[in-house]
């Protein structure tokens, strides 16, 4: 009987301690359940805190809301590219940024932002295909937004170059499979490569790819030209082709200058000058190509 009495006292003390330890507000309750790794209960109480006028202006409310929803995302929706849990965590972090004047949660919040940013980057990479590439752009922009919020030291311009090269390359490869090129898609790919050159004018891959796109447009017109057409129409098409060759030329010359993919670049220059009816320049690059091939032997 005495043992039962002592046990009852311990239970009473524990209950009193529990009541004293946990505040009545939703944030305190949410933190208690978060520490016990009971995320569903933590989420329930942090949602209450978010709606409560006495707690919804406190930085800690938004910090723990972001933390709880981030952990829930990792547990339940890690493979969901459109995860509502992750989106809620991001909203909470944005709200926290404007409220945390004392920088109480800054360091931890920045780490959380960096983690969530990495998940958007991974989703962008996983979405780089013809059917979902527009989603990939959205995920990548979300990645940049969070990295900026996190005040990351990462060079986002170089990440832009890397992502846009991968995006343009994927779209370009898909274009090459099409028998009839969609001019709007060709323009879209050119613009993406140009965005790379706006950051790095010496990027060999972007210069070469734009040059080839212009060259191929001209070659397609020539290959599909009806030579029975009247002279006026023929002249018109020849003018279009000449203009395209001239647009391709500076990009190929840049590749030659920086010695990018030199063998293919020289072939490109030979073909462009042939199309421009400039035998002197054509011969110059033919000789350079022969010399390069001899060096390799």
Backbone bond lengths (Angstrom), bond angles and torsions (degrees), N, CA, C in turn:
res aa  C-N    CA-C-N  psi(-1)  N-CA   C-N-CA  omega(-1)  CA-C   N-CA-C  phi
1 X - - - 1.457 - - 1.525 110.40 -
2 X 1.329 115.58 -38.25 1.452 120.54 -179.20 1.523 110.53 -66.27
3 X 1.357 114.98 -40.53 1.476 119.41 178.99 1.526 110.78 -60.41
4 X 1.301 115.78 -41.64 1.460 119.85 179.13 1.530 110.32 -62.59
5 X 1.304 116.93 -39.50 1.460 122.69 179.68 1.530 110.64 -64.02
6 X 1.360 115.59 -45.13 1.466 119.96 179.24 1.531 110.26 -63.33
7 X 1.340 115.91 -43.90 1.462 120.65 179.20 1.520 110.59 -60.24
8 X 1.325 117.03 -39.23 1.459 121.30 179.36 1.515 111.08 -63.67
9 X 1.347 115.38 -39.56 1.462 119.96 178.08 1.521 110.46 -62.13
10 X 1.356 116.40 -44.40 1.469 120.57 178.85 1.531 111.19 -60.71
11 X 1.306 116.35 -42.33 1.467 120.25 178.94 1.522 110.67 -63.02
12 X 1.362 115.32 -41.46 1.456 120.35 179.63 1.525 110.91 -63.30
13 X 1.345 115.94 -43.46 1.461 120.61 179.36 1.524 110.71 -62.96
14 X 1.334 115.10 -43.78 1.474 119.91 -179.73 1.516 110.58 -62.40
15 X 1.352 115.10 -39.36 1.458 119.22 -179.53 1.522 111.33 -66.66
16 X 1.354 115.10 -42.45 1.466 119.69 177.73 1.525 110.09 -62.69
17 X 1.359 115.26 -43.46 1.468 120.08 178.83 1.500 111.81 -61.53
18 X 1.311 116.29 -40.89 1.467 121.16 178.95 1.521 110.33 -61.25
19 X 1.367 114.82 -44.67 1.454 119.61 -179.28 1.506 112.34 -65.63
20 X 1.346 116.60 -34.62 1.453 119.91 179.39 1.528 111.31 -75.19
21 X 1.341 115.34 -35.28 1.470 120.00 -175.21 1.520 111.44 -71.60
22 X 1.317 116.74 -39.71 1.462 120.54 -177.00 1.516 110.02 -96.46
23 X 1.318 115.60 121.35 1.455 119.52 176.39 1.516 110.49 -70.73
24 X 1.306 115.21 168.19 1.464 119.71 -178.32 1.523 112.04 -80.99
25 X 1.332 116.48 -15.22 1.471 118.75 -177.00 1.521 111.00 -76.65
26 X 1.326 114.57 158.87 1.461 120.28 -176.67 1.514 114.08 -63.59
27 X 1.335 117.43 -32.62 1.466 120.45 -179.00 1.527 110.20 -64.52
28 X 1.333 116.82 -46.07 1.465 120.93 -179.67 1.522 110.79 -61.93
29 X 1.325 116.21 -43.63 1.468 119.64 178.47 1.525 111.30 -64.72
30 X 1.333 116.04 -41.33 1.466 120.20 179.59 1.524 110.55 -62.90
31 X 1.341 116.93 -41.83 1.458 121.04 179.90 1.523 110.82 -64.29
32 X 1.339 116.84 -39.89 1.464 121.03 178.15 1.531 110.70 -58.35
33 X 1.322 116.43 -48.56 1.466 119.87 -178.22 1.532 111.86 -72.47
34 X 1.327 116.34 -29.94 1.459 119.71 175.60 1.526 110.30 -63.37
35 X 1.346 116.48 -42.49 1.457 121.08 178.62 1.520 112.01 -64.28
36 X 1.330 115.88 -28.27 1.471 120.56 176.42 1.532 111.72 -87.35
37 X 1.336 115.49 1.23 1.460 122.66 -179.33 1.530 112.51 61.81
38 X 1.338 115.57 30.72 1.459 120.81 175.40 1.536 107.02 -100.71
39 X 1.317 114.81 83.09 1.463 120.44 -168.83 1.527 113.51 -67.48
40 X 1.312 117.29 -34.31 1.465 118.70 -179.09 1.528 110.52 -63.41
41 X 1.333 116.53 -42.77 1.465 119.86 178.45 1.524 110.28 -69.32
42 X 1.343 116.67 -40.52 1.470 120.42 178.52 1.522 110.25 -59.83
43 X 1.315 116.11 -42.09 1.460 121.25 -179.56 1.536 110.76 -65.34
44 X 1.308 116.17 -39.21 1.467 120.82 179.33 1.536 110.74 -59.73
45 X 1.323 116.38 -45.24 1.468 119.55 -175.19 1.531 112.46 -79.10
46 X 1.321 117.41 -31.98 1.468 117.86 177.76 1.527 109.88 -71.74
47 X 1.334 116.63 -28.13 1.472 119.91 174.30 1.531 110.18 -66.46
48 X 1.341 115.59 -37.80 1.464 119.46 176.78 1.527 110.13 -64.15
49 X 1.333 116.03 -41.88 1.468 120.62 -179.77 1.522 111.47 -64.02
50 X 1.326 116.03 -35.43 1.466 120.72 -179.40 1.524 111.50 -66.38
51 X 1.359 115.96 -27.89 1.465 120.50 -178.91 1.536 112.02 -92.77
52 X 1.318 116.74 -14.10 1.464 121.76 -176.47 1.535 110.47 -82.76
53 X 1.326 116.62 124.65 1.470 120.73 -177.26 1.525 112.89 -62.77
54 X 1.323 117.66 -23.74 1.469 120.09 -179.02 1.523 112.60 -81.31
55 X 1.316 117.27 -17.38 1.475 119.67 -177.82 1.530 114.10 -120.83
56 X 1.342 117.84 -14.56 1.476 117.89 -173.37 1.526 114.09 -77.31
57 X 1.335 116.83 0.10 1.467 119.03 174.50 1.535 111.85 -108.96
58 X 1.325 115.87 5.00 1.464 120.67 -178.87 1.528 110.46 -89.00
59 X 1.329 119.11 132.81 1.469 121.10 178.41 1.527 112.94 -54.60
60 X 1.348 116.30 -37.89 1.468 118.80 -176.43 1.532 111.96 -64.34
61 X 1.338 116.64 -31.40 1.468 119.77 178.02 1.527 110.06 -59.31
62 X 1.309 116.18 -46.07 1.468 120.67 -176.29 1.522 111.52 -77.52
63 X 1.320 116.50 -30.38 1.474 118.90 176.15 1.521 109.82 -64.83
64 X 1.352 116.61 -50.30 1.466 119.02 -177.72 1.526 111.62 -71.18
65 X 1.320 116.48 -29.42 1.481 118.69 174.68 1.527 109.49 -63.13
66 X 1.335 116.40 -45.00 1.472 119.93 177.95 1.521 110.59 -62.44
67 X 1.319 116.63 -44.27 1.464 121.13 -177.80 1.524 111.74 -63.63
68 X 1.337 116.17 -46.12 1.467 120.59 -178.56 1.524 110.74 -65.16
69 X 1.321 117.00 -44.78 1.467 119.46 -179.22 1.528 111.29 -70.18
70 X 1.331 116.93 -32.37 1.472 119.40 175.23 1.525 110.53 -63.76
71 X 1.350 116.58 -45.21 1.470 120.15 179.27 1.525 111.25 -65.64
72 X 1.343 116.23 -37.94 1.469 119.95 177.66 1.528 110.48 -64.91
73 X 1.324 116.53 -39.50 1.475 121.08 176.52 1.530 110.08 -58.57
74 X 1.329 116.60 -47.47 1.469 120.68 -179.31 1.527 111.15 -61.19
75 X 1.332 116.29 -34.69 1.459 120.61 -176.85 1.520 113.07 -81.50
76 X 1.342 116.57 -40.25 1.462 119.39 -170.06 1.529 115.71 -110.12
77 X 1.344 117.65 -29.85 1.467 118.53 -168.09 1.533 113.13 -130.29
78 X 1.307 117.06 25.33 1.470 120.19 -174.66 1.529 112.48 -57.59
79 X 1.312 117.30 -31.39 1.467 120.99 -177.80 1.527 112.77 -93.36
80 X 1.315 116.22 -1.68 1.474 120.63 -178.71 1.528 108.76 -89.48
81 X 1.329 117.18 109.94 1.463 120.76 -178.93 1.531 112.44 -66.41
82 X 1.330 116.11 -21.33 1.464 120.19 179.91 1.529 110.80 -111.76
83 X 1.308 116.06 36.09 1.462 122.58 -175.23 1.531 112.93 -55.43
84 X 1.354 118.45 119.38 1.466 120.90 174.15 1.532 111.78 -65.38
85 X 1.336 117.01 -31.94 1.462 120.22 -179.97 1.526 110.47 -64.48
86 X 1.302 116.71 -44.74 1.466 120.53 178.80 1.528 110.42 -64.57
87 X 1.328 116.37 -42.78 1.469 120.18 179.94 1.525 110.78 -60.40
88 X 1.337 117.01 -39.52 1.459 120.80 179.02 1.527 110.64 -66.16
89 X 1.327 117.15 -39.63 1.468 121.19 177.44 1.524 110.44 -60.98
90 X 1.319 116.60 -40.39 1.466 121.04 179.95 1.531 110.66 -65.60
91 X 1.336 116.63 -43.32 1.470 120.58 177.82 1.530 110.01 -59.87
92 X 1.326 116.33 -42.47 1.465 120.58 -179.70 1.528 111.05 -63.75
93 X 1.315 117.16 -40.12 1.465 120.60 178.73 1.525 111.20 -65.68
94 X 1.315 116.21 -38.99 1.468 119.64 176.22 1.521 111.00 -62.38
95 X 1.335 115.96 -42.27 1.463 121.06 178.82 1.531 110.02 -64.68
96 X 1.306 116.51 -42.42 1.468 121.65 -179.94 1.521 111.41 -59.75
97 X 1.312 116.76 -40.21 1.467 121.55 -177.83 1.530 111.61 -56.21
98 X 1.328 116.41 -37.42 1.453 119.70 -179.25 1.520 114.22 -81.93
99 X 1.341 117.40 -16.11 1.470 120.83 -175.28 1.525 114.36 -102.77
100 X 1.325 116.26 -26.20 1.473 119.87 -172.39 1.529 110.98 -82.44
101 X 1.331 115.73 70.80 1.470 120.99 -176.43 1.528 112.06 -67.43
102 X 1.324 117.43 -29.53 1.468 121.53 -179.08 1.530 112.23 -88.48
103 X 1.311 117.22 2.07 1.476 122.85 -179.73 1.534 112.42 55.87
104 X 1.326 114.95 35.36 1.463 119.97 -179.39 1.524 112.09 -65.23
105 X 1.324 115.79 -35.37 1.464 120.09 -174.82 1.535 112.57 -113.72
106 X 1.320 116.88 8.73 1.466 121.01 -170.42 1.517 112.97 -56.56
107 X 1.327 117.27 -53.76 1.468 119.83 -174.81 1.518 112.01 -61.12
108 X 1.320 116.37 -47.04 1.465 120.51 -179.79 1.528 111.38 -66.10
109 X 1.340 116.23 -39.63 1.469 120.39 179.80 1.519 110.97 -64.51
110 X 1.321 117.21 -38.74 1.466 120.80 179.44 1.525 111.29 -64.47
111 X 1.328 116.55 -37.27 1.469 119.64 176.34 1.517 110.51 -65.40
112 X 1.341 115.68 -38.81 1.459 119.94 178.05 1.526 110.68 -64.70
113 X 1.332 115.61 -43.16 1.467 120.35 178.66 1.522 110.79 -60.50
114 X 1.331 115.97 -43.10 1.459 120.43 -179.23 1.522 110.75 -62.98
115 X 1.340 116.36 -41.47 1.468 120.07 177.65 1.522 110.81 -62.06
116 X 1.351 116.61 -50.86 1.461 119.76 -178.73 1.527 111.18 -63.07
117 X 1.333 116.38 -36.43 1.471 120.32 176.01 1.520 110.26 -58.64
118 X 1.336 116.46 -42.90 1.474 119.98 -178.69 1.522 111.62 -62.73
119 X 1.340 116.93 -32.54 1.473 119.03 179.27 1.525 110.54 -70.41
120 X 1.334 116.82 -36.07 1.474 119.73 176.07 1.531 110.54 -67.25
121 X 1.336 116.01 -38.78 1.471 119.27 178.31 1.534 110.18 -62.41
122 X 1.323 116.36 -43.92 1.465 120.29 178.81 1.521 111.44 -62.55
123 X 1.340 116.57 -39.45 1.467 120.04 178.11 1.525 110.85 -67.41
124 X 1.335 116.41 -35.04 1.470 119.74 176.37 1.524 109.81 -62.36
125 X 1.327 116.05 -45.21 1.468 120.29 179.94 1.527 111.05 -63.00
126 X 1.335 116.52 -39.48 1.469 120.77 -179.22 1.527 112.27 -71.31
127 X 1.319 116.85 -16.85 1.470 120.84 -177.20 1.524 113.08 -100.66
128 X 1.329 116.71 8.07 1.472 120.01 -178.85 1.529 110.63 -79.28
129 X 1.302 115.22 76.27 1.464 121.64 173.76 1.520 107.47 -145.77
130 X 1.330 118.05 162.14 1.472 120.35 -174.10 1.526 114.57 -56.47
131 X 1.325 117.69 -29.41 1.459 120.33 -175.79 1.528 113.07 -80.36
132 X 1.337 117.54 -30.39 1.478 119.47 -171.80 1.531 112.89 -126.75
133 X 1.327 117.86 18.08 1.464 118.68 -174.64 1.530 113.36 -64.94
134 X 1.354 117.14 -27.22 1.472 119.13 177.63 1.529 110.39 -67.78
135 X 1.329 116.24 -34.31 1.468 120.01 173.33 1.525 110.13 -65.15
136 X 1.333 115.67 -38.33 1.467 119.92 178.82 1.523 110.95 -59.13
137 X 1.327 116.45 -39.83 1.467 120.60 178.75 1.532 110.15 -64.18
138 X 1.340 116.98 -41.40 1.466 121.04 178.34 1.520 111.23 -63.05
139 X 1.340 116.96 -44.22 1.467 120.19 179.51 1.525 110.40 -64.58
140 X 1.322 115.77 -39.34 1.461 118.69 -179.20 1.528 110.64 -66.59
141 X 1.317 117.45 -40.23 1.461 120.51 177.58 1.526 111.31 -63.99
142 X 1.340 116.77 -34.62 1.465 120.78 176.40 1.530 109.48 -67.11
143 X 1.311 116.20 -40.15 1.470 120.91 176.08 1.527 110.31 -56.99
144 X 1.325 116.74 -47.12 1.467 120.45 -179.38 1.527 111.80 -64.61
145 X 1.325 115.81 -40.10 1.465 120.25 179.63 1.529 110.79 -59.62
146 X 1.340 116.41 -45.58 1.461 120.26 -178.27 1.531 111.88 -71.37
147 X 1.323 116.38 -37.06 1.466 118.87 177.93 1.524 110.45 -64.49
148 X 1.319 115.97 -34.70 1.459 120.09 177.07 1.523 110.56 -68.51
149 X 1.327 116.67 -42.64 1.465 121.14 177.02 1.527 111.21 -61.04
150 X 1.334 115.41 -37.09 1.460 120.72 -178.93 1.520 112.27 -76.86
151 X 1.342 115.38 -3.24 1.473 121.00 -177.59 1.528 110.29 52.62
152 X 1.328 113.73 44.91 1.464 120.27 -178.22 1.524 111.24 -68.42
153 X 1.327 114.85 148.09 1.461 120.67 177.62 1.531 111.58 -85.70
154 X 1.318 117.14 -1.75 1.463 120.71 179.86 1.524 110.16 -61.72
155 X 1.324 115.79 144.17 1.461 121.55 178.62 1.529 108.34 -81.74
156 X 1.328 116.32 96.31 1.461 120.22 -175.88 1.520 112.18 -68.82
157 X 1.337 117.30 -25.87 1.468 119.26 177.71 1.525 110.47 -65.13
158 X 1.317 116.05 -40.90 1.465 118.84 177.61 1.524 111.23 -68.40
159 X 1.337 116.32 -33.15 1.465 119.59 174.86 1.524 110.19 -66.75
160 X 1.344 116.60 -37.12 1.469 120.58 175.21 1.524 110.78 -59.43
161 X 1.321 116.18 -45.01 1.461 121.38 179.00 1.526 109.97 -59.56
162 X 1.319 116.10 -48.89 1.474 121.42 -178.09 1.525 111.37 -61.18
163 X 1.348 116.57 -47.37 1.468 120.10 -177.77 1.519 111.27 -67.04
164 X 1.335 116.96 -46.13 1.468 119.96 -176.88 1.521 112.52 -67.76
165 X 1.318 117.33 -33.06 1.470 119.42 174.58 1.525 110.59 -64.54
166 X 1.331 116.19 -42.90 1.466 119.92 178.89 1.525 110.70 -64.88
167 X 1.331 116.51 -41.76 1.468 121.74 179.40 1.524 111.08 -63.46
168 X 1.325 116.73 -49.82 1.472 120.79 -178.27 1.520 111.02 -64.52
169 X 1.337 116.27 -40.18 1.463 120.12 -179.84 1.525 110.94 -62.39
170 X 1.334 116.95 -42.83 1.462 121.13 178.83 1.527 110.52 -62.70
171 X 1.336 116.99 -46.42 1.467 120.61 -179.65 1.523 111.50 -65.60
172 X 1.336 115.30 -37.54 1.463 120.19 -179.20 1.528 111.08 -66.66
173 X 1.322 115.94 -41.58 1.470 119.82 178.44 1.525 110.56 -62.80
174 X 1.329 115.75 -37.91 1.462 119.60 178.12 1.525 110.99 -67.95
175 X 1.343 116.60 -37.04 1.473 121.01 177.17 1.521 111.45 -61.10
176 X 1.334 115.68 -40.06 1.463 120.38 -176.12 1.525 112.18 -64.32
177 X 1.341 116.25 -21.45 1.471 119.76 179.33 1.521 111.77 -80.46
178 X 1.332 116.46 -16.96 1.458 120.20 -177.01 1.521 110.47 -82.45
179 X 1.316 115.49 136.29 1.466 119.87 -179.84 1.530 110.85 -73.33
180 X 1.328 115.35 -35.89 1.465 120.07 177.99 1.527 108.26 -118.77
181 X 1.321 115.97 117.88 1.456 120.84 -174.80 1.532 111.33 -73.86
182 X 1.324 115.21 136.95 1.460 122.49 173.73 1.525 107.37 -86.14
183 X 1.340 116.25 115.60 1.473 120.29 -174.54 1.532 112.00 -61.27
184 X 1.342 117.41 -33.48 1.462 120.11 178.95 1.524 111.46 -68.06
185 X 1.335 116.08 -37.02 1.467 120.12 177.71 1.528 110.48 -68.93
186 X 1.325 115.99 -39.17 1.471 120.27 177.44 1.522 109.52 -61.32
187 X 1.334 115.90 -44.16 1.465 120.62 179.27 1.529 110.78 -63.22
188 X 1.323 116.91 -39.60 1.468 121.13 179.27 1.531 110.49 -61.18
189 X 1.330 116.39 -44.37 1.467 120.52 179.87 1.524 110.41 -64.63
190 X 1.330 116.38 -43.41 1.475 120.20 177.62 1.523 110.96 -57.78
191 X 1.334 116.09 -44.31 1.463 120.35 -178.00 1.523 111.83 -64.47
192 X 1.322 116.08 -35.50 1.475 118.99 178.16 1.523 109.90 -67.60
193 X 1.338 116.51 -44.78 1.472 119.11 176.69 1.528 110.35 -62.05
194 X 1.332 117.11 -37.81 1.458 120.21 179.59 1.522 111.01 -64.59
195 X 1.330 116.89 -34.34 1.469 119.79 177.93 1.531 110.65 -64.00
196 X 1.331 116.11 -30.89 1.468 120.31 174.84 1.525 109.96 -67.89
197 X 1.336 115.77 -44.12 1.473 120.21 -179.17 1.522 111.75 -67.76
198 X 1.326 117.35 -26.34 1.463 120.23 176.20 1.531 110.88 -65.02
199 X 1.329 115.41 -26.81 1.470 120.86 177.75 1.524 110.57 -91.62
200 X 1.324 115.75 -43.13 1.471 121.52 -176.09 1.530 108.78 -136.68
201 X 1.332 115.56 94.64 1.472 120.15 -175.56 1.523 112.70 -66.54
202 X 1.332 116.90 -16.98 1.466 120.50 -179.67 1.529 112.92 -97.91
203 X 1.312 116.69 12.71 1.468 118.36 179.96 1.525 109.82 -68.39
204 X 1.304 115.82 113.84 1.462 120.55 -174.84 1.507 113.67 -64.20
205 X 1.333 116.60 -43.49 1.457 120.50 -177.31 1.526 111.60 -61.11
206 X 1.335 117.31 -44.18 1.468 120.66 -179.36 1.518 111.46 -68.11
207 X 1.339 117.29 -43.14 1.471 120.45 178.19 1.522 111.06 -60.57
208 X 1.321 116.12 -47.71 1.469 120.50 -177.76 1.534 110.34 -63.20
209 X 1.327 115.85 -43.60 1.465 119.91 -175.35 1.532 111.84 -66.32
210 X 1.336 117.28 -41.87 1.474 119.11 177.74 1.526 110.00 -65.54
211 X 1.330 116.59 -42.40 1.462 119.85 177.92 1.515 112.25 -57.41
212 X 1.331 115.88 -44.34 1.462 120.76 -179.83 1.531 110.98 -67.46
213 X 1.325 117.00 -37.48 1.475 119.71 178.53 1.525 110.90 -60.60
214 X 1.342 116.77 -45.73 1.464 119.85 177.76 1.532 110.93 -64.80
215 X 1.324 115.73 -43.50 1.471 119.30 179.97 1.533 110.82 -60.81
216 X 1.336 116.26 -45.16 1.464 120.25 -177.70 1.527 111.95 -64.98
217 X 1.336 116.45 -34.88 1.471 119.25 176.38 1.524 110.25 -59.95
218 X 1.320 116.08 -43.99 1.456 120.24 179.63 1.526 110.89 -67.04
219 X 1.348 115.93 -43.97 1.465 120.30 -179.54 1.524 111.02 -61.64
220 X 1.344 117.33 -39.08 1.471 120.74 178.94 1.524 111.13 -63.11
221 X 1.332 116.35 -40.54 1.473 119.71 178.46 1.522 110.11 -63.38
222 X 1.334 116.34 -44.87 1.477 120.83 -178.59 1.522 110.48 -63.60
223 X 1.347 116.19 -44.39 1.468 120.33 -177.01 1.523 112.74 -67.35
224 X 1.336 116.18 -25.81 1.472 119.55 -178.46 1.526 112.73 -104.93
225 X 1.308 115.63 11.53 1.464 119.37 -176.98 1.533 111.38 -75.82
226 X 1.316 115.33 137.77 1.463 121.64 175.88 1.531 107.37 -92.21
227 X 1.318 115.53 108.47 1.469 119.12 -174.57 1.541 112.94 -77.95
228 X 1.328 116.06 0.06 1.458 119.20 174.19 1.531 111.80 -87.74
229 X 1.332 116.27 -2.63 1.464 119.40 -179.75 1.524 110.01 -67.23
230 X 1.323 116.49 162.44 1.458 119.75 -179.25 1.535 110.14 -70.52
231 X 1.341 115.48 161.01 1.457 121.32 -173.84 1.524 112.92 -61.20
232 X 1.314 116.09 -36.72 1.465 119.19 -179.53 1.525 111.20 -62.31
233 X 1.339 116.20 -43.35 1.457 121.23 178.50 1.524 110.47 -68.03
234 X 1.338 116.47 -38.64 1.466 121.33 179.01 1.526 110.68 -62.73
235 X 1.314 116.12 -43.14 1.467 120.45 178.01 1.530 111.23 -61.35
236 X 1.311 115.18 -38.41 1.457 120.07 179.92 1.527 110.52 -61.83
237 X 1.327 116.46 -46.17 1.464 120.45 179.84 1.527 111.52 -66.84
238 X 1.313 116.09 -38.04 1.466 119.11 178.20 1.528 111.35 -64.24
239 X 1.316 116.20 -37.28 1.470 119.97 176.84 1.529 111.23 -64.44
240 X 1.329 116.47 -40.04 1.469 120.72 178.49 1.526 110.05 -63.28
241 X 1.332 115.46 -43.87 1.471 120.15 -179.86 1.528 111.09 -64.37
242 X 1.317 116.27 -43.00 1.466 120.16 178.39 1.526 110.56 -59.87
243 X 1.316 115.89 -42.76 1.474 120.30 179.34 1.533 110.73 -62.21
244 X 1.326 116.73 -40.07 1.469 120.39 179.54 1.529 111.12 -68.03
245 X 1.330 116.82 -40.44 1.472 119.78 176.42 1.528 110.86 -61.56
246 X 1.322 116.06 -40.38 1.468 120.39 179.67 1.528 111.43 -67.31
247 X 1.331 116.63 -32.80 1.458 119.79 176.85 1.527 111.39 -71.57
248 X 1.322 116.52 -33.51 1.476 120.84 179.12 1.524 111.51 -72.03
249 X 1.326 116.39 -31.80 1.469 121.68 -170.22 1.531 114.69 -56.09
250 X 1.342 120.98 -51.64 1.469 119.07 -175.89 1.529 113.30 -61.87
251 X 1.315 116.72 -31.44 1.463 119.65 179.42 1.539 110.17 -69.28
252 X 1.328 116.46 -41.26 1.460 120.34 178.23 1.529 111.21 -69.42
253 X 1.326 116.38 -36.98 1.466 119.42 177.53 1.533 110.75 -65.28
254 X 1.323 116.98 -35.86 1.465 120.69 176.20 1.532 110.30 -64.20
255 X 1.334 116.70 -41.71 1.469 120.38 177.36 1.528 110.36 -61.76
256 X 1.326 115.52 -39.06 1.460 120.19 178.67 1.531 109.96 -65.91
257 X 1.316 115.61 -40.72 1.471 120.79 -179.55 1.529 111.56 -62.09
258 X 1.320 116.79 -42.00 1.468 119.96 -177.65 1.536 111.98 -93.86
259 X 1.354 115.05 5.14 1.468 122.01 177.95 1.533 112.37 57.10
260 X 1.322 115.23 43.93 1.461 120.65 178.27 1.528 110.10 -90.34
261 X 1.335 116.88 127.79 1.467 121.16 175.16 1.532 109.87 46.24
262 X 1.350 114.69 51.18 1.465 121.12 -163.17 1.518 113.74 -58.00
263 X 1.311 117.67 -40.81 1.464 120.37 -178.99 1.535 110.81 -58.63
264 X 1.353 116.43 -51.18 1.462 120.79 -179.55 1.530 111.56 -68.94
265 X 1.327 116.36 -33.79 1.463 120.24 178.15 1.526 110.92 -63.35
266 X 1.341 117.11 -42.70 1.464 120.40 178.84 1.524 111.66 -64.01
267 X 1.335 116.20 -39.42 1.467 119.79 176.46 1.525 110.07 -62.18
268 X 1.343 115.63 -41.49 1.455 120.15 178.00 1.521 111.85 -61.69
269 X 1.335 117.27 -44.00 1.468 121.04 179.56 1.526 111.35 -65.36
270 X 1.321 116.97 -39.70 1.472 120.61 177.47 1.525 110.19 -59.32
271 X 1.327 116.43 -45.59 1.467 120.59 -178.24 1.531 111.97 -69.02
272 X 1.318 116.20 -37.61 1.472 119.75 179.47 1.522 110.50 -65.30
273 X 1.332 116.36 -46.85 1.469 118.60 -179.44 1.522 111.60 -68.91
274 X 1.328 116.46 -28.75 1.467 119.41 173.18 1.526 109.03 -64.08
275 X 1.336 116.20 -45.23 1.464 120.80 178.73 1.517 112.36 -64.13
276 X 1.348 116.74 -29.97 1.463 121.38 179.22 1.532 112.25 -86.80
277 X 1.328 115.68 1.41 1.471 121.68 179.05 1.533 111.10 58.10
278 X 1.357 113.81 49.92 1.459 120.65 178.57 1.528 107.64 -122.48
279 X 1.365 117.29 81.66 1.469 121.15 -174.11 1.528 112.76 -62.02
280 X 1.317 118.26 -31.14 1.471 120.38 -178.25 1.535 110.77 -64.48
281 X 1.328 115.86 -49.27 1.462 120.21 178.77 1.533 110.93 -67.14
282 X 1.312 115.54 -38.49 1.461 120.05 178.43 1.527 110.05 -58.19
283 X 1.347 116.77 -46.05 1.461 121.90 -179.61 1.526 110.92 -65.87
284 X 1.343 116.88 -37.50 1.466 121.11 179.67 1.530 110.99 -57.60
285 X 1.323 116.31 -46.09 1.468 119.42 -176.81 1.524 111.67 -79.54
286 X 1.334 116.76 -24.58 1.468 119.21 172.55 1.526 110.11 -64.09
287 X 1.322 115.91 -44.09 1.469 120.46 179.22 1.527 111.13 -64.36
288 X 1.320 115.67 -38.83 1.469 119.25 178.79 1.529 110.21 -65.52
289 X 1.328 116.60 -38.89 1.462 120.68 179.25 1.527 110.47 -65.42
290 X 1.353 117.10 -41.26 1.470 120.91 177.83 1.529 110.81 -61.22
291 X 1.331 115.22 -43.20 1.464 119.79 179.58 1.537 110.93 -63.43
292 X 1.307 116.36 -40.02 1.465 120.66 179.53 1.524 110.99 -64.97
293 X 1.330 115.96 -40.44 1.467 120.02 -179.96 1.529 111.34 -68.78
294 X 1.341 116.73 -33.90 1.468 120.45 176.46 1.522 111.19 -66.76
295 X 1.335 117.01 -36.96 1.470 121.49 178.59 1.516 111.36 -62.60
296 X 1.324 116.05 -33.17 1.454 120.34 -177.53 1.520 112.90 -75.27
297 X 1.327 116.32 -19.95 1.470 120.42 -178.04 1.522 111.65 -79.08
